[in-house]
Amino acid sequence: MNLSSKGKTVIVTGAGSNIGRGIFLGFAKEGANVVNAEIDEKQAKKVVAEAAALGAGGKSIFIKTDVTDRDSVQAMVKKTIDEFGRIDVLVNNAGTALYGSFFKKRIEDLEYEMKICYWSQIYCIKAVVQNMIDGKQGGCIINIGSDVALVGGYQFVGYSAAKGAVCAMTRSLAMELGPFGIRVNCVSPSLTVPESIEHVGDGSGWKVSLTGDYGPERQEIERKKVPLGRLGYPYDIANVCVFLASDYASYVHGQVISVNGGRVML
């Protein structure tokens, strides 16, 4: 299937590990020019090399970015425009969850979760949207949410709240940006596991989890909770993002799409 990403310019934030890596490689496979806006330079460059090895025709680059810093985000967007001339797709993927009791968690931790999971998306959208409007090419913004925003998550108060804000922001922005031909949607994953520990950077929580709390035994327990009978993987999220950025989804707008194998029903 031709998903019409060839020649498009796509920014993926936090594309060094797990879901972000999967989305980055998904667009690279379709021949898009892809920007890895990531703070982990070592891991990001590794993913960019993987994308280049696909030989799909697009160009993949790394721009070191701290998505919690507005100046860093604006500099990344300027470099993207200088390199490719335009921005067609923004995927707001960067984020983190700090598991822990609300009563014991520091206010600073809750504020950080809101900044990296919600405010970073505002910073990125603010930085790219004028280019999309001025170029009259339309555009596609895909915000990565989470199903904990829909059903809650035990000891994930800060993360759940931030992702809930992402879902609400997506719908409101869709109303404002639709008249400019800019589509805004949210992809809401549930538990999404890296296919390999090699697919996550040293700063990712999964680096520890895959050999600890979310090792093979825990994964088997979680698998049984999914009606489709398997866990979610980064390519599952990537496939939906590539679809949403394509002409096949030209009338999909303002939606929060859960990608979870039916898990959220339970």
Summary of the structure (lengths in Angstrom):
residues: 266
radius of gyration: 17.4
end to end distance: 32.7
largest distance: 51.9
contacts: 913
relative contact order: 0.16
helix: 48%
strand: 15%
